[in-house]
Amino acid sequence: MWWESMLPMGIIVGMIFIMGQSQDFFHKAAFGKVLFSLEIIVGVVNLILILSIYIVFLAELKFLSIHV
């Protein structure tokens, strides 16, 4: 069922969030300022792209498992 994919998706989203926050932390520690806002927007777009690919992959797996 669909809720079985929530744990792996939560882990993936959490790891992406931690990577983004650690990058922001180290950038601020090194340069004393936060990242440029365009870089943050690009990061959010990449996150949405990764999540959409993951959802399509899960949908294809479900489709294949039904029709096998």
CNS distance restraints for C-alpha pairs under 8 A (distance, minus, plus):
assign (resid   1 and name CA) (resid   5 and name CA) 7.85 0.50 0.50
assign (resid   2 and name CA) (resid   6 and name CA) 7.34 0.50 0.50
assign (resid   3 and name CA) (resid   7 and name CA) 7.87 0.50 0.50
assign (resid   5 and name CA) (resid   9 and name CA) 6.13 0.50 0.50
assign (resid   5 and name CA) (resid  58 and name CA) 7.82 0.50 0.50
assign (resid   6 and name CA) (resid  10 and name CA) 5.86 0.50 0.50
assign (resid   7 and name CA) (resid  11 and name CA) 6.18 0.50 0.50
assign (resid   8 and name CA) (resid  12 and name CA) 6.17 0.50 0.50
assign (resid   9 and name CA) (resid  13 and name CA) 6.06 0.50 0.50
assign (resid   9 and name CA) (resid  54 and name CA) 8.00 0.50 0.50
assign (resid  10 and name CA) (resid  14 and name CA) 5.91 0.50 0.50
assign (resid  11 and name CA) (resid  15 and name CA) 6.13 0.50 0.50
assign (resid  12 and name CA) (resid  16 and name CA) 6.23 0.50 0.50
assign (resid  13 and name CA) (resid  17 and name CA) 6.07 0.50 0.50
assign (resid  13 and name CA) (resid  51 and name CA) 7.98 0.50 0.50
assign (resid  14 and name CA) (resid  18 and name CA) 6.12 0.50 0.50
assign (resid  15 and name CA) (resid  19 and name CA) 6.11 0.50 0.50
assign (resid  16 and name CA) (resid  20 and name CA) 6.19 0.50 0.50
assign (resid  16 and name CA) (resid  47 and name CA) 7.50 0.50 0.50
assign (resid  17 and name CA) (resid  21 and name CA) 6.12 0.50 0.50
assign (resid  18 and name CA) (resid  22 and name CA) 5.96 0.50 0.50
assign (resid  19 and name CA) (resid  23 and name CA) 6.12 0.50 0.50
assign (resid  20 and name CA) (resid  24 and name CA) 6.25 0.50 0.50
assign (resid  20 and name CA) (resid  43 and name CA) 7.80 0.50 0.50
assign (resid  21 and name CA) (resid  25 and name CA) 6.08 0.50 0.50
assign (resid  22 and name CA) (resid  26 and name CA) 6.12 0.50 0.50
assign (resid  23 and name CA) (resid  27 and name CA) 6.01 0.50 0.50
assign (resid  24 and name CA) (resid  28 and name CA) 6.06 0.50 0.50
assign (resid  24 and name CA) (resid  34 and name CA) 6.52 0.50 0.50
assign (resid  24 and name CA) (resid  35 and name CA) 6.51 0.50 0.50
assign (resid  25 and name CA) (resid  29 and name CA) 6.12 0.50 0.50
assign (resid  26 and name CA) (resid  30 and name CA) 6.00 0.50 0.50
assign (resid  27 and name CA) (resid  31 and name CA) 5.93 0.50 0.50
assign (resid  27 and name CA) (resid  32 and name CA) 7.47 0.50 0.50
assign (resid  27 and name CA) (resid  33 and name CA) 7.31 0.50 0.50
assign (resid  27 and name CA) (resid  34 and name CA) 6.69 0.50 0.50
assign (resid  27 and name CA) (resid  35 and name CA) 6.92 0.50 0.50
assign (resid  28 and name CA) (resid  32 and name CA) 4.70 0.50 0.50
assign (resid  28 and name CA) (resid  33 and name CA) 4.79 0.50 0.50
assign (resid  28 and name CA) (resid  34 and name CA) 5.11 0.50 0.50
assign (resid  28 and name CA) (resid  35 and name CA) 7.40 0.50 0.50
assign (resid  29 and name CA) (resid  33 and name CA) 7.74 0.50 0.50
assign (resid  35 and name CA) (resid  39 and name CA) 6.68 0.50 0.50
assign (resid  35 and name CA) (resid  40 and name CA) 7.03 0.50 0.50
assign (resid  36 and name CA) (resid  40 and name CA) 6.84 0.50 0.50
assign (resid  37 and name CA) (resid  41 and name CA) 6.33 0.50 0.50
assign (resid  38 and name CA) (resid  42 and name CA) 6.22 0.50 0.50
assign (resid  39 and name CA) (resid  43 and name CA) 6.20 0.50 0.50
assign (resid  40 and name CA) (resid  44 and name CA) 6.31 0.50 0.50
assign (resid  41 and name CA) (resid  45 and name CA) 6.23 0.50 0.50
assign (resid  42 and name CA) (resid  46 and name CA) 6.16 0.50 0.50
assign (resid  43 and name CA) (resid  47 and name CA) 6.21 0.50 0.50
assign (resid  44 and name CA) (resid  48 and name CA) 6.25 0.50 0.50
assign (resid  45 and name CA) (resid  49 and name CA) 6.16 0.50 0.50
assign (resid  46 and name CA) (resid  50 and name CA) 6.13 0.50 0.50
assign (resid  47 and name CA) (resid  51 and name CA) 6.16 0.50 0.50
assign (resid  48 and name CA) (resid  52 and name CA) 6.07 0.50 0.50
assign (resid  49 and name CA) (resid  53 and name CA) 6.20 0.50 0.50
assign (resid  50 and name CA) (resid  54 and name CA) 6.20 0.50 0.50
assign (resid  51 and name CA) (resid  55 and name CA) 6.16 0.50 0.50
assign (resid  52 and name CA) (resid  56 and name CA) 6.16 0.50 0.50
assign (resid  53 and name CA) (resid  57 and name CA) 6.07 0.50 0.50
assign (resid  54 and name CA) (resid  58 and name CA) 6.23 0.50 0.50
assign (resid  55 and name CA) (resid  59 and name CA) 6.15 0.50 0.50
assign (resid  56 and name CA) (resid  60 and name CA) 6.15 0.50 0.50
assign (resid  57 and name CA) (resid  61 and name CA) 6.23 0.50 0.50
assign (resid  58 and name CA) (resid  62 and name CA) 6.21 0.50 0.50
assign (resid  59 and name CA) (resid  63 and name CA) 6.13 0.50 0.50
assign (resid  60 and name CA) (resid  64 and name CA) 6.06 0.50 0.50
assign (resid  61 and name CA) (resid  65 and name CA) 6.08 0.50 0.50
assign (resid  62 and name CA) (resid  66 and name CA) 6.23 0.50 0.50
assign (resid  63 and name CA) (resid  67 and name CA) 6.44 0.50 0.50
assign (resid  64 and name CA) (resid  68 and name CA) 6.04 0.50 0.50
